[in-house]
Amino acid sequence: FYVNPSAYSCIESEFGAHSLVSQISKRRVGGKEYDLTQFGGVIFARANSTIRGIGDIRGRVVAAASISGLGSGQMQFRKLMQNGLHYLNDPSQVVFTSNQGKVVNGVV
């Protein structure tokens, strides 16, 4: 069956599932095409923000596309937790937009 990366990682660790195929996305940058073989996400703020490090997120409003999205929520939540922050308790508010573009537009 087909499943998003986040759900697959749970199935893999709990039941020993193995991927039969995997998607490799391609991106063209400056006329050159690249295979994207790794998955990631970002934590960012406006350049004029007082947020300078991950600890500065405490008490601030943060946004993510989804609580279940691997690259649009869970990877960032893990990074917060690795830095001693709880992704729901330490920000003053967490907004889930259901769309990565809405997160970016809300910041810029």
N, C-alpha and C positions, 0 to 999 in steps of 0.2 A: 504494500500500500504506500501511498504518498503521505509525507508528513513534514512539518516545518522543522528546521534544525534544532530548535529548543526541545520539542517533543521527542525527536529522535535521540538526542543525547540522554534523555531520561530512560527511554526504552533500551538503549544500548547498555547503560550502566546497570539497570535493574534486571534485564532479561538476557543480556549477552547477544543482542541483535547485531547483525553485520550488514553494512550498506552494500547493495548490489551495484548501484550506479550513483554517481553524484554529479551535480551540475557544476560546470566551470564557466563563470561569466567572463565576458570579454569587454574591455573598455578601450576606446581609442582616445589617446591624449597626444596632442601635437603631431598628428599624422601617423603615430605608431600605435599598433594594437597590442594590448597586454592581456594575458590570461590572469584572472583573479582567482587564486587558489586558496586564499585565506578569507575568513569572515571577520568583520569587526564593526565597531560602532564608535561614537565619539561622545565626549562631554565637552561642551563649549559654552562660552559666554561672549557678550559683546566686548570689543576692545576697550571701551570706555567704562566697563563694569568694575566694581571694587572686588569682584571675585578674581583672585590671583592663583588660588590653589584649591584642591579638592576639599579641604577643610572649611573653606569659605562658603560652602554650600549650606552649612548648618544655618537654619533660620531663614532660608531663602525659598522662593517659589521655584520649583523645578518642573520640567515637562518631559514626558516620554510618550512615544507612540502607543506603547502597550506594555502591560505588566508581563505578558507572555511572549513578547517579541525578543528574540535572542539578541539581535544587533540594535534594537531600538528600545531597550529597557533592561533586560536581564544582565547583559555584559556590564552596563554602567552601574547597575545595582551591586553587582559583585565587586566592582572597583571601589565603590563607596564603603562596602562592608570590609574590604581589605584595609581600608584606611580608618577603621573604627567608627564609621557612620552607619546608621540604619536608614535605608532608603525610603522608608515611610515615616519614621518618627523624627528624624533630624531636620529635614526641610520643613519650613512652615506650611507648605502645601505642595502636593504632587498632583499635576494635571496630566491625565491621559487623553491624548488627542485622536487616537485611532489612525493617525496619518503622520508620517515623518515630515512631510512638507509643512504641515501645520506647526510642528515643533520649531522648525527653522524659521518660519515666518513670524512666529510668536516672539522669537528672540531678536531677530533683526528688525 
